[in-house]
Amino acid sequence: MAGIVEIKRLVKRYKGNVLALKGIDLEIYRDEFFVLMGPSGCGKSTLLKTIAGILDYDDGELYINGKDMKNVPAYKRDISLMLENYALFPHMNVFDNVAFGLRMLDKDEEEIKKDVMETLALLELKGLEKRFPNEISGGQRQRVALARALVIRPSVLLLDEPLSHIDYRLQRRFASLLKDIHRQISGTAFILTTHDQHHGLSLADRMAIMNSGLIEQVGHPEEIYNEPHTLFSARFVGEVNTFMGEIQEVGADSVWVKTDIGYLKSRKPNAADNLVGRRVGYIIRPEKIKISKTGENAENSVKCIFEYLNYFGHYVEAIFRAPHNVRIKSTIPTYNLPNFKVEDEYWLSWSANDARTIIKPSVVEGVDIEDLIYGR
Ligand code: ADP
């Protein structure tokens, strides 16, 4: 299946020699909800604007619907871009704002009216046609911006950080609206940027983790969560305990890693050769850790001191102190919460199959594994 958007070795350089995209390869398919996720400044917005045609690129190739986009202006790309600040026309009412793109395409007024009203209904905006942007709420303005982008039924809808400037309740509402709309219309790929992993994970069919103008990993959210290729990906997607270590022994399917909290066993990493002596990150997700009072006959067991709880409503994070003052985090559903006593001893244990030994810190050259783990 050919991608609706195909990107090959794409490079974008800003004035002042800022290399914002360092050779991006990506393929996005029709009807996909694709999320570009990464920390602020990693190049998400630059990539989106390059796809949109607002920014030109310096090297590489970009195809939309199989057509080379070099020198193709934004309005001829069969895409819509919803910007972070919505950019509604303040002097136009809701109807005219939404109709704008169709009028630019010289559609006849009857057809425009039908398409606009259909899209307003889809976005629960019916009845607001005659209001001006300053006469509706922030949430409604956002939906008008989405309606304006969607009304032309583009092949690709680009959404630049649509969830970053609204309050939590509206974020949840808008995210589920986006998901609903995506299910209801066909033929449009959604590409959304976010620095927020919760939004990214919950919305994406597939996602790309970006870092410093490069892509760390592309995949389904659960694939990246369970099988991160780099330590950067592991730490950007979901919560994780990371221990710095060195591989001591290699078995058929497992490795033993020497860490500050003892020898820990994990599944063997894919990289095959010369594993012994490699400096690695050993990771275990907090929900995979079992807590007991007596110590279990588990593949990995660490004696720890309970410190405190972080309460999140339906679950809690329990924070423990392992040897050498290493902190370990475990998540527990609230209904199952034992009565922990501060400074009491507990055993934390997990199976080797749930742990990963990650060899590569990042796809970015020169990133030091210790710097990444300890945030130096
Ligand atoms: P993100 O969307 O992930 O926050 P951006 O794509 O906005 O990242 O920025 C990527 C990099 O390019 C950053 O280092 C940023 O400072 C730089 N950058 C963005 N826009 C410009 C510009 N107009 N001129 C120079 N540098 C820019």
Residues whose N, C-alpha, C, O or C-beta is under 5 A from the ligand:
A	BS01	ADP	Y14 K15 V18 A20 P39 S40 G41 C42 G43 K44 S45 T46
